[in-house]
């Protein structure tokens, strides 16, 4: 014989209270929809054709970027032979997106050990481009050029390399050479693993930066692109570029983070500086 179940009546909220709660929920949804946070979330979730991300590094490559966690241990045991330069240069170093110049301090110290003069970009963390930042960078470049009485070599990592290329287009008389490292100046701006985070943080689409730029156009100075097939962030082809978009492309075997400390990168930079005519 089936047992009878007695279900107690649940208390019901008064109709006016339900109506007020519903109205409050609708207002909250409307407020969120019109908020800056919602706009940025929409940028991060943007639906795009699959082919726009073609060539971006696979997950295994991206996970390989975790090697940077071992760098403090490796650095203690690493011994680099840095020859004195016969052609010292003034070098302005530009950091990658969402990084501070201190991320590139180890690299700068190795260049200084060879006799080069390295200078920071002067803007702290790199949170993306805007006209105010570019005006400050132009002023910084011109100040270094005037103070040292010679053209400046621009070394930019990732997004910093895009800055370097654009600055050289604006002030070519002040730039001796541009060296980009893992910088996506060619191909699709979405062929990488960070464009969604970039759009959320900066608040603008990679297709519509707040600074006018033709990224693939080569600056009117010697331009070298360092790229790596082991890059876990940027599609290698986007960082290597095509003929006419740079003078030379140099293939390395480092991770994206490794552009800031890998001995092969340091050696390549020292060689490039040695052959620079300022």
Backbone bond lengths (Angstrom), bond angles and torsions (degrees), N, CA, C in turn:
res aa  C-N    CA-C-N  psi(-1)  N-CA   C-N-CA  omega(-1)  CA-C   N-CA-C  phi
1 X - - - 1.468 - - 1.523 108.80 -
2 X 1.343 115.63 127.45 1.457 119.90 -177.44 1.521 111.04 -67.26
3 X 1.334 113.79 140.57 1.463 119.20 178.44 1.525 109.99 -82.82
4 X 1.278 114.99 141.28 1.463 119.67 177.49 1.518 109.87 -84.93
5 X 1.345 115.16 136.22 1.460 120.39 176.19 1.516 109.60 -108.48
6 X 1.285 113.15 133.07 1.463 117.95 179.29 1.521 107.89 -105.20
7 X 1.322 115.86 115.69 1.463 121.69 179.59 1.516 108.66 -99.50
8 X 1.315 115.67 115.84 1.467 117.48 -178.80 1.522 111.48 -69.35
9 X 1.287 115.96 146.93 1.466 120.62 175.73 1.527 109.74 -69.03
10 X 1.338 114.80 127.92 1.456 119.24 176.87 1.512 109.93 -81.72
11 X 1.313 115.66 142.72 1.471 117.51 179.66 1.529 110.60 -65.22
12 X 1.261 117.18 137.90 1.456 123.00 179.04 1.523 110.53 -100.89
13 X 1.375 113.02 138.33 1.458 117.50 177.74 1.518 109.48 -72.78
14 X 1.270 116.41 145.59 1.463 119.84 177.80 1.527 110.41 -58.73
15 X 1.293 117.90 144.46 1.467 122.81 -178.97 1.538 112.39 -54.65
16 X 1.330 119.16 -43.23 1.481 118.40 179.62 1.533 112.33 -60.93
17 X 1.346 115.72 -35.86 1.464 119.23 -179.65 1.531 110.22 -69.86
18 X 1.334 117.06 -40.56 1.462 120.79 177.02 1.517 111.10 -61.97
19 X 1.296 116.32 -41.85 1.461 121.22 179.77 1.527 110.55 -64.23
20 X 1.328 116.41 -40.52 1.462 120.64 179.90 1.524 110.95 -66.45
21 X 1.344 115.92 -40.96 1.459 120.16 179.19 1.527 110.94 -64.65
22 X 1.345 115.56 -41.29 1.466 120.19 178.48 1.524 111.25 -63.68
23 X 1.302 116.54 -41.28 1.469 120.95 179.48 1.523 110.87 -66.06
24 X 1.349 115.23 -39.56 1.466 119.21 179.23 1.522 110.54 -65.09
25 X 1.353 116.07 -39.90 1.465 119.75 178.04 1.511 112.02 -63.63
26 X 1.322 115.85 -41.45 1.463 120.37 178.78 1.526 110.93 -64.09
27 X 1.328 116.45 -40.40 1.463 120.26 178.64 1.525 111.28 -65.21
28 X 1.351 115.81 -38.90 1.465 120.17 178.77 1.527 110.87 -64.31
29 X 1.334 115.89 -42.51 1.453 120.02 178.70 1.527 111.09 -64.30
30 X 1.316 115.93 -40.50 1.458 120.44 179.28 1.530 110.89 -66.02
31 X 1.343 115.52 -40.30 1.463 119.92 179.31 1.529 110.62 -64.89
32 X 1.338 116.08 -41.13 1.470 119.66 178.57 1.522 110.88 -64.65
33 X 1.341 116.09 -44.29 1.464 120.57 -177.34 1.524 112.02 -60.18
34 X 1.335 116.56 -30.40 1.462 119.90 -178.25 1.531 112.62 -98.03
35 X 1.332 116.82 6.67 1.460 120.45 -176.79 1.518 111.49 -84.23
36 X 1.323 115.78 160.28 1.462 122.26 176.72 1.526 110.23 -65.25
37 X 1.316 117.06 -36.44 1.459 120.83 179.10 1.527 110.87 -60.88
38 X 1.346 116.82 -44.37 1.458 120.77 179.47 1.525 110.74 -63.66
39 X 1.328 116.83 -39.07 1.464 120.15 179.18 1.528 110.47 -62.31
40 X 1.323 116.04 -42.17 1.467 119.96 179.98 1.534 111.31 -70.27
41 X 1.326 116.44 -36.08 1.455 119.08 176.92 1.526 110.50 -63.89
42 X 1.332 116.31 -37.35 1.463 120.06 177.97 1.531 110.46 -64.28
43 X 1.321 116.68 -37.35 1.462 120.30 176.69 1.526 110.88 -64.73
44 X 1.327 115.90 -41.13 1.466 119.91 -179.04 1.522 111.63 -69.52
45 X 1.336 117.72 -28.38 1.462 121.73 -178.04 1.526 112.70 -98.52
46 X 1.284 116.74 11.15 1.459 121.34 -176.18 1.532 112.01 -51.36
47 X 1.316 115.52 130.87 1.469 120.79 177.22 1.520 109.35 -84.61
48 X 1.320 116.87 129.39 1.459 121.44 -178.04 1.526 109.87 -135.60
49 X 1.313 117.53 157.48 1.470 120.08 174.08 1.527 110.35 -62.27
50 X 1.315 116.73 143.15 1.458 121.74 -177.00 1.524 111.52 -57.10
51 X 1.331 116.60 -36.24 1.463 119.27 -175.85 1.523 113.18 -65.06
52 X 1.335 118.35 -18.17 1.463 120.56 178.50 1.526 112.23 -67.95
53 X 1.339 116.25 -22.95 1.458 120.69 178.77 1.531 112.06 -102.81
54 X 1.309 116.42 8.69 1.464 120.72 -177.73 1.524 110.72 -59.48
55 X 1.314 115.07 131.27 1.459 119.93 177.90 1.509 114.57 94.34
56 X 1.339 117.89 -7.65 1.455 118.60 179.69 1.529 109.83 -65.80
57 X 1.332 117.87 149.08 1.464 120.38 -177.85 1.525 112.25 -58.27
58 X 1.325 115.06 143.57 1.452 120.12 178.50 1.528 110.72 -75.43
59 X 1.348 114.08 169.56 1.467 119.87 -175.98 1.520 112.04 -57.34
60 X 1.325 117.59 -39.40 1.463 120.20 -179.05 1.525 111.12 -60.42
61 X 1.326 116.60 -39.45 1.465 120.41 177.12 1.530 110.89 -66.72
62 X 1.322 115.39 -40.95 1.465 119.32 179.40 1.524 110.44 -62.74
63 X 1.314 116.68 -43.42 1.465 120.39 178.35 1.527 110.81 -63.23
64 X 1.313 116.27 -29.97 1.455 120.31 178.71 1.518 113.26 -62.85
65 X 1.325 116.83 -18.78 1.457 120.49 178.02 1.531 111.92 -65.91
66 X 1.336 116.41 -15.51 1.469 120.24 179.17 1.522 112.04 -66.62
67 X 1.337 116.78 -9.70 1.457 120.11 176.42 1.528 111.85 -57.43
68 X 1.323 115.56 -22.77 1.463 119.22 -179.57 1.532 111.06 -60.40
69 X 1.324 117.79 -24.44 1.464 121.43 179.51 1.521 111.95 -67.02
70 X 1.328 116.49 -24.75 1.462 121.12 179.62 1.524 112.50 -89.29
71 X 1.319 116.65 -8.67 1.459 119.83 -175.45 1.528 113.89 -58.67
72 X 1.332 120.42 -41.24 1.481 118.30 178.09 1.520 113.12 -57.21
73 X 1.342 117.07 -36.58 1.473 120.28 178.68 1.526 110.97 -73.23
74 X 1.313 116.85 -42.94 1.454 120.65 -179.94 1.522 111.61 -65.00
75 X 1.325 115.16 -35.97 1.471 119.58 -176.10 1.528 111.51 -64.08
76 X 1.327 116.42 -33.43 1.467 119.63 -179.71 1.526 111.85 -64.35
77 X 1.332 116.32 -31.00 1.459 120.74 -176.37 1.529 112.50 -97.61
78 X 1.323 116.24 -6.21 1.453 120.65 -175.73 1.524 110.94 -82.58
79 X 1.306 115.43 132.50 1.461 120.85 176.16 1.519 108.57 -124.39
80 X 1.314 115.21 113.52 1.453 120.83 -178.93 1.523 110.10 -102.07
81 X 1.302 114.66 139.95 1.461 120.31 174.94 1.526 107.61 -99.52
82 X 1.313 115.93 106.74 1.462 121.02 -176.28 1.532 108.89 -105.63
83 X 1.314 118.50 107.69 1.467 120.23 178.61 1.524 111.51 -73.64
84 X 1.306 115.95 148.46 1.470 120.57 176.98 1.525 109.37 -67.45
85 X 1.300 116.33 136.73 1.462 120.97 -178.23 1.527 111.29 -79.53
86 X 1.314 114.86 139.85 1.453 120.79 173.35 1.524 110.88 -93.63
87 X 1.325 115.84 0.79 1.462 121.33 -176.67 1.536 109.70 -144.54
88 X 1.345 117.57 64.81 1.469 121.07 -175.96 1.534 112.21 -59.05
89 X 1.316 115.00 140.49 1.461 121.65 -178.47 1.529 111.21 -123.21
90 X 1.318 115.00 160.53 1.462 121.76 170.02 1.526 106.22 -96.82
91 X 1.323 116.37 122.94 1.460 121.18 -172.60 1.528 110.06 -121.46
92 X 1.310 115.70 126.67 1.462 121.62 173.98 1.525 107.64 -102.36
93 X 1.335 117.33 123.93 1.458 122.04 -174.75 1.530 110.17 -107.27
94 X 1.331 115.25 128.22 1.463 121.18 -177.30 1.530 109.83 -116.08
95 X 1.337 118.35 123.40 1.470 122.32 -175.27 1.522 113.18 -77.43
96 X 1.323 115.58 166.73 1.454 121.83 178.86 1.519 112.02 -80.53
97 X 1.313 114.78 175.97 1.461 121.31 -177.32 1.530 111.51 -60.14
98 X 1.319 115.49 134.86 1.469 123.87 176.93 1.517 113.10 63.43
99 X 1.339 117.52 21.23 1.465 120.58 177.25 1.517 110.16 -121.49
100 X 1.324 114.65 161.00 1.463 122.92 -179.16 1.528 108.72 -102.73
101 X 1.315 118.35 153.41 1.476 119.84 177.06 1.524 114.14 -53.46
102 X 1.330 117.56 -25.20 1.458 119.34 178.99 1.532 111.88 -63.15
103 X 1.317 117.16 -24.35 1.459 120.67 176.52 1.528 110.51 -60.80
104 X 1.330 116.98 -25.81 1.460 121.80 -177.55 1.526 112.85 -106.38
105 X 1.322 115.75 11.83 1.462 119.74 -176.59 1.532 111.92 -65.36
106 X 1.320 117.58 -40.30 1.463 120.38 179.60 1.530 110.08 -59.99
107 X 1.309 116.22 -44.86 1.461 121.30 177.66 1.524 110.55 -59.80
108 X 1.322 116.00 -45.10 1.466 120.25 -179.34 1.527 111.50 -62.48
109 X 1.325 116.93 -38.70 1.468 120.24 -179.86 1.530 111.55 -63.00
110 X 1.327 116.78 -35.80 1.465 119.27 179.57 1.530 110.43 -69.43
111 X 1.321 116.45 -37.91 1.465 119.43 177.23 1.532 110.49 -66.82
112 X 1.321 115.90 -38.62 1.462 119.74 178.47 1.524 111.42 -66.88
113 X 1.335 116.97 -33.79 1.466 120.88 178.82 1.527 111.17 -62.08
114 X 1.334 116.21 -27.21 1.458 120.83 178.44 1.529 112.22 -83.41
115 X 1.329 116.23 -9.70 1.454 119.86 178.75 1.515 115.18 109.77
116 X 1.324 117.31 2.20 1.461 120.52 179.24 1.532 110.18 -82.43
117 X 1.309 115.77 155.76 1.458 121.78 176.46 1.527 107.50 -100.83
118 X 1.327 117.43 118.27 1.466 120.50 179.80 1.525 110.05 -108.08
119 X 1.322 114.71 142.32 1.453 121.67 -179.32 1.523 110.21 -132.02
120 X 1.331 115.45 139.95 1.460 119.77 176.00 1.523 110.11 -74.32
121 X 1.322 115.10 168.46 1.458 118.11 -179.52 1.528 112.37 -81.99
122 X 1.341 116.49 -17.75 1.463 119.78 172.74 1.516 116.23 87.17
123 X 1.337 118.28 13.39 1.461 120.10 -176.21 1.525 113.98 -120.44
124 X 1.324 119.22 5.61 1.459 119.70 -179.41 1.517 111.19 70.94
125 X 1.339 117.08 -140.88 1.459 121.17 -179.79 1.530 110.98 -62.74
126 X 1.310 115.10 146.88 1.461 121.45 177.85 1.527 108.71 -96.50
127 X 1.332 116.47 98.89 1.461 121.12 -179.24 1.515 112.16 -102.61
128 X 1.307 117.64 19.63 1.458 120.51 177.42 1.516 112.11 108.31
129 X 1.330 116.20 164.06 1.466 120.86 -173.88 1.517 114.30 -83.51
130 X 1.306 115.08 150.93 1.458 123.35 165.74 1.526 107.17 -157.08
131 X 1.304 116.65 167.08 1.466 120.18 -175.29 1.532 111.83 -62.71
132 X 1.330 116.85 -35.26 1.465 120.08 179.52 1.525 110.71 -63.76
133 X 1.334 116.29 -44.16 1.464 120.15 177.85 1.518 111.69 -61.92
134 X 1.332 115.86 -43.70 1.452 118.79 -177.64 1.529 111.66 -67.08
135 X 1.315 116.34 -35.58 1.467 118.93 176.79 1.527 109.95 -64.04
136 X 1.343 116.48 -40.90 1.465 120.48 178.48 1.523 111.08 -65.72
137 X 1.336 117.24 -38.60 1.460 120.63 179.40 1.520 111.66 -68.73
138 X 1.319 116.59 -39.06 1.461 119.82 176.11 1.526 110.50 -60.76
139 X 1.324 115.37 -44.53 1.463 119.68 179.18 1.525 110.64 -63.48
140 X 1.309 116.50 -40.04 1.474 121.26 178.45 1.527 110.59 -63.20
141 X 1.319 117.36 -44.71 1.458 122.17 179.00 1.526 111.06 -61.60
142 X 1.315 116.64 -47.16 1.461 120.20 -178.80 1.532 111.52 -66.38
143 X 1.321 115.91 -34.61 1.469 119.77 178.25 1.527 110.84 -66.09
144 X 1.335 117.38 -42.59 1.458 120.99 178.18 1.529 110.81 -65.47
145 X 1.304 115.95 -39.54 1.465 120.89 178.95 1.522 110.43 -62.21
146 X 1.322 116.41 -44.71 1.466 120.46 -178.88 1.528 111.20 -71.44
147 X 1.325 117.72 -40.84 1.461 120.74 -176.82 1.531 112.02 -65.68
148 X 1.323 116.59 -40.90 1.461 119.87 -175.86 1.524 113.26 -94.82
149 X 1.319 115.75 -9.16 1.453 119.28 176.21 1.514 114.30 67.53
150 X 1.332 117.13 27.68 1.457 120.86 179.60 1.516 109.58 -157.09
151 X 1.317 115.75 164.60 1.450 119.98 179.94 1.530 110.73 -70.73
152 X 1.318 115.25 154.13 1.463 122.47 -174.78 1.527 110.50 -105.76
153 X 1.318 116.67 139.17 1.463 121.80 172.72 1.524 107.65 -88.09
154 X 1.333 116.47 128.00 1.462 121.58 -179.85 1.520 109.08 -100.35
155 X 1.324 116.93 118.03 1.461 122.15 177.19 1.523 107.78 -114.45
156 X 1.330 116.74 113.32 1.459 120.55 -176.61 1.506 112.34 -124.44
157 X 1.316 115.37 132.82 1.467 122.04 179.02 1.522 109.41 -99.35
158 X 1.331 117.12 129.21 1.454 123.32 176.03 1.531 110.43 54.82
159 X 1.322 119.16 -121.32 1.463 120.78 179.23 1.528 111.08 -58.78
160 X 1.331 116.83 -32.26 1.460 120.00 178.39 1.522 112.19 -60.66
161 X 1.335 117.10 -30.67 1.451 120.62 177.21 1.522 112.05 -68.75
162 X 1.339 116.85 -33.36 1.465 119.89 175.84 1.522 109.98 -66.84
163 X 1.324 116.47 -40.49 1.460 120.17 175.37 1.522 110.29 -58.53
164 X 1.335 115.85 -46.23 1.463 120.62 -177.11 1.521 110.89 -59.79
165 X 1.314 117.16 -43.54 1.466 121.18 179.87 1.527 110.85 -62.89
166 X 1.329 117.06 -44.14 1.465 119.91 -178.23 1.528 111.83 -69.87
167 X 1.324 116.73 -37.34 1.469 119.61 177.61 1.522 111.03 -64.36
168 X 1.329 115.88 -37.31 1.464 119.54 178.99 1.527 111.23 -67.57
169 X 1.318 117.44 -27.77 1.463 120.26 175.57 1.525 111.18 -72.50
170 X 1.330 115.58 -34.76 1.466 120.09 -179.02 1.522 112.34 -78.59
171 X 1.335 116.46 -36.28 1.469 120.62 -175.52 1.541 110.41 -132.24
172 X 1.320 118.70 60.60 1.476 120.48 -175.74 1.522 113.93 -63.23
173 X 1.329 116.93 -26.73 1.472 119.99 -179.29 1.525 112.06 -68.47
174 X 1.341 117.13 -14.23 1.460 121.05 -177.58 1.528 112.50 -104.84
175 X 1.336 117.49 -0.90 1.466 121.34 -173.57 1.522 110.79 -117.23
176 X 1.337 115.66 128.53 1.459 121.11 177.88 1.522 111.41 -86.87
177 X 1.321 117.21 -38.62 1.466 121.79 -176.94 1.524 108.59 -163.09
178 X 1.315 115.63 149.29 1.465 122.23 173.33 1.521 107.90 -114.19
179 X 1.334 115.96 128.42 1.462 121.27 175.21 1.525 107.45 -123.37
180 X 1.320 116.30 111.10 1.465 120.47 177.06 1.522 108.86 -97.60
181 X 1.316 116.61 147.34 1.462 122.27 -177.62 1.530 109.22 -129.02
182 X 1.324 116.02 105.62 1.459 119.51 -178.93 1.508 112.83 63.00
183 X 1.333 117.39 37.21 1.474 122.08 -176.74 1.529 110.41 -101.17
184 X 1.330 118.78 127.51 1.473 122.10 -175.72 1.527 113.61 -84.12
185 X 1.321 116.56 71.52 1.462 120.05 -178.00 1.524 112.80 -89.85
186 X 1.328 117.68 -9.65 1.457 121.67 -175.02 1.530 110.41 -121.82
187 X 1.323 116.36 153.66 1.461 120.19 175.38 1.519 113.71 73.78
188 X 1.325 115.97 -156.23 1.458 121.63 -176.67 1.527 111.84 -73.64
189 X 1.333 118.31 133.43 1.469 120.60 177.01 1.525 112.83 -72.29
190 X 1.327 116.41 -1.98 1.468 120.62 178.18 1.525 112.66 -109.09
191 X 1.311 117.68 6.26 1.464 120.84 178.45 1.522 109.84 -84.37
192 X 1.319 115.14 58.82 1.468 121.52 -179.03 1.520 108.69 -159.32
193 X 1.306 116.62 174.26 1.469 121.55 -176.28 1.525 114.13 -100.63
194 X 1.311 117.80 12.23 1.467 119.00 -175.94 1.525 114.27 -128.16
195 X 1.331 118.27 0.06 1.453 117.92 -173.02 1.533 113.19 -63.89
196 X 1.326 117.81 -32.91 1.471 119.10 178.34 1.530 110.83 -67.18
197 X 1.323 116.61 -44.13 1.466 119.98 176.97 1.529 110.05 -63.62
198 X 1.321 116.16 -39.06 1.470 120.36 178.64 1.530 110.63 -60.08
199 X 1.331 117.26 -46.40 1.464 120.16 -178.18 1.519 111.45 -65.92
200 X 1.333 117.46 -37.09 1.472 119.61 178.37 1.524 110.94 -66.30
201 X 1.325 117.00 -44.60 1.469 120.89 -175.70 1.518 112.18 -71.94
202 X 1.340 116.71 -43.75 1.466 119.39 -176.54 1.520 112.94 -82.01
203 X 1.339 115.75 -26.77 1.462 118.86 -178.74 1.513 114.06 82.89
204 X 1.316 117.88 10.67 1.461 120.12 176.03 1.525 110.67 -136.06
205 X 1.319 115.21 158.00 1.454 121.15 -179.82 1.531 110.33 -75.62
206 X 1.324 116.08 149.42 1.461 119.48 176.15 1.530 110.61 -64.33
207 X 1.339 116.63 -18.87 1.461 120.74 178.45 1.521 112.27 -83.11
208 X 1.316 117.29 -16.05 1.461 120.57 -174.59 1.520 111.32 -136.23
209 X 1.331 118.28 65.11 1.470 120.17 177.94 1.524 110.64 -66.42
210 X 1.319 117.07 153.86 1.465 120.34 -177.97 1.523 113.51 -74.64
211 X 1.317 117.06 -1.10 1.462 122.07 177.98 1.524 108.07 -119.33
212 X 1.324 116.86 127.23 1.459 120.44 179.64 1.521 109.98 -62.62
213 X 1.332 116.82 127.89 1.457 120.11 -177.57 1.518 110.28 -156.87
214 X 1.319 115.02 141.97 1.470 122.15 171.78 1.521 105.29 -114.53
215 X 1.318 116.37 87.62 1.458 122.02 -167.31 1.520 113.93 -57.97
216 X 1.316 117.61 -37.61 1.460 120.20 -175.18 1.531 113.33 -79.69
217 X 1.315 116.98 -13.08 1.468 120.10 -179.13 1.526 109.50 -73.69
218 X 1.319 116.48 126.95 1.458 120.82 -177.72 1.525 111.27 -70.58
219 X 1.331 117.89 136.59 1.459 120.48 173.70 1.533 110.68 -63.71
220 X 1.321 118.58 155.10 1.470 121.80 -179.03 1.527 112.72 -80.46
221 X 1.327 117.01 34.18 1.465 122.78 175.79 1.528 106.90 -135.85
222 X 1.335 117.21 170.12 1.459 119.30 177.78 1.526 109.15 -60.38
223 X 1.328 115.20 128.56 1.466 120.82 -173.86 1.523 109.77 -130.81
224 X 1.337 115.17 123.48 1.462 121.54 -177.17 1.529 108.52 -121.34
225 X 1.323 115.81 134.77 1.469 120.98 179.25 1.515 110.04 -113.64
226 X 1.327 116.79 116.91 1.463 121.49 173.15 1.528 107.75 -91.72
227 X 1.328 116.17 131.61 1.455 120.25 -179.01 1.522 109.67 -141.82
228 X 1.322 115.78 164.35 1.460 119.59 -178.02 1.525 111.22 -143.30
229 X 1.326 115.47 135.48 1.464 120.41 175.36 1.525 110.67 -70.02
230 X 1.325 118.13 -15.55 1.465 122.56 179.38 1.525 112.31 -91.61
231 X 1.312 117.30 2.07 1.466 121.42 179.96 1.521 109.34 -60.96
232 X 1.324 116.98 124.40 1.455 121.19 -179.82 1.509 113.81 -96.67
233 X 1.333 117.63 2.49 1.459 121.65 -176.60 1.522 111.67 -115.79
234 X 1.329 116.75 -51.16 1.456 122.70 -175.00 1.526 111.11 -106.13
235 X 1.326 116.67 138.22 1.463 120.09 175.96 1.532 108.84 -59.91
236 X 1.325 118.07 126.05 1.466 120.73 -177.86 1.520 114.18 -52.12
237 X 1.332 117.93 -41.33 1.462 119.95 -178.64 1.523 111.97 -64.46
238 X 1.322 116.70 -32.24 1.471 120.17 178.86 1.525 111.15 -70.05
239 X 1.336 116.97 -30.91 1.460 121.54 179.85 1.523 112.02 -85.30
240 X 1.335 116.83 -25.63 1.469 120.38 179.20 1.515 111.05 -81.72
241 X 1.325 116.40 -35.71 1.453 120.16 -179.94 1.518 112.94 75.08
242 X 1.320 113.85 177.31 1.457 121.17 179.59 1.532 109.94 -110.50
243 X 1.321 115.06 165.70 1.463 119.96 176.22 1.523 109.12 -57.08
244 X 1.319 115.92 133.14 1.454 121.02 -178.00 1.510 113.76 96.14
245 X 1.353 116.62 -20.10 1.464 120.48 177.93 1.519 111.27 -91.17
246 X 1.340 116.01 -15.09 1.472 122.85 175.88 1.525 106.28 -156.95
247 X 1.305 116.64 165.21 1.463 119.51 179.11 1.519 111.26 -80.90
248 X 1.326 115.96 -40.34 1.455 120.54 -179.42 1.522 110.10 -145.80
249 X 1.319 115.28 148.13 1.466 121.39 173.18 1.523 107.32 -119.79
250 X 1.317 115.97 128.79 1.463 121.68 -177.10 1.525 108.64 -114.36
251 X 1.325 115.91 119.45 1.469 121.17 -178.92 1.517 110.86 -85.15
252 X 1.329 116.00 131.50 1.464 122.48 177.52 1.528 108.65 -123.10
253 X 1.336 116.82 -179.87 1.463 120.90 -178.58 1.531 110.17 -129.15
254 X 1.299 116.15 51.46 1.468 120.38 -179.36 1.519 109.60 -118.87
255 X 1.328 116.28 168.33 1.463 121.12 172.35 1.526 108.58 -80.27
256 X 1.330 115.67 176.36 1.468 118.69 178.27 1.531 110.29 -64.83
257 X 1.331 116.43 -45.60 1.458 119.75 177.60 1.526 110.86 -65.71
258 X 1.335 115.75 -28.85 1.456 120.31 -178.52 1.517 114.53 -64.74
259 X 1.328 117.39 -16.35 1.462 119.52 176.96 1.534 111.42 -60.52
260 X 1.317 117.08 -17.76 1.462 119.75 -178.20 1.525 113.85 -94.55
261 X 1.340 117.26 -5.43 1.466 117.28 -176.66 1.527 115.38 -151.63
262 X 1.318 119.33 -14.48 1.458 121.24 -174.29 1.534 111.44 -61.81
263 X 1.332 118.01 133.11 1.469 120.79 -179.73 1.525 113.32 -56.47
264 X 1.330 117.72 -33.91 1.460 120.17 178.91 1.526 111.01 -65.65
265 X 1.325 116.05 -37.72 1.463 120.56 177.74 1.522 109.75 -65.75
266 X 1.327 116.31 -45.64 1.463 120.89 -179.89 1.522 110.53 -59.59
267 X 1.326 116.54 -45.80 1.456 119.94 179.35 1.518 112.34 -62.44
268 X 1.331 116.66 -39.47 1.462 120.84 179.37 1.526 111.03 -66.14
269 X 1.326 116.58 -42.35 1.459 120.25 178.05 1.531 111.24 -62.71
270 X 1.312 116.81 -43.03 1.472 120.40 179.34 1.524 110.49 -60.94
271 X 1.322 116.81 -40.16 1.465 120.70 177.91 1.518 111.49 -65.52
272 X 1.330 116.43 -41.56 1.461 120.32 179.31 1.527 111.87 -65.31
273 X 1.312 116.25 -39.96 1.462 119.90 178.86 1.517 111.26 -66.06
274 X 1.325 115.69 -34.98 1.463 120.53 -177.60 1.527 111.25 -65.99
275 X 1.313 116.74 -28.63 1.469 120.40 -177.79 1.515 112.99 -100.27
276 X 1.324 116.52 10.41 1.474 120.76 -178.22 1.520 110.76 -83.90
277 X 1.316 115.95 138.05 1.467 121.57 176.73 1.519 108.24 -109.49
278 X 1.325 115.59 102.21 1.461 120.21 -177.06 1.528 111.38 -87.47
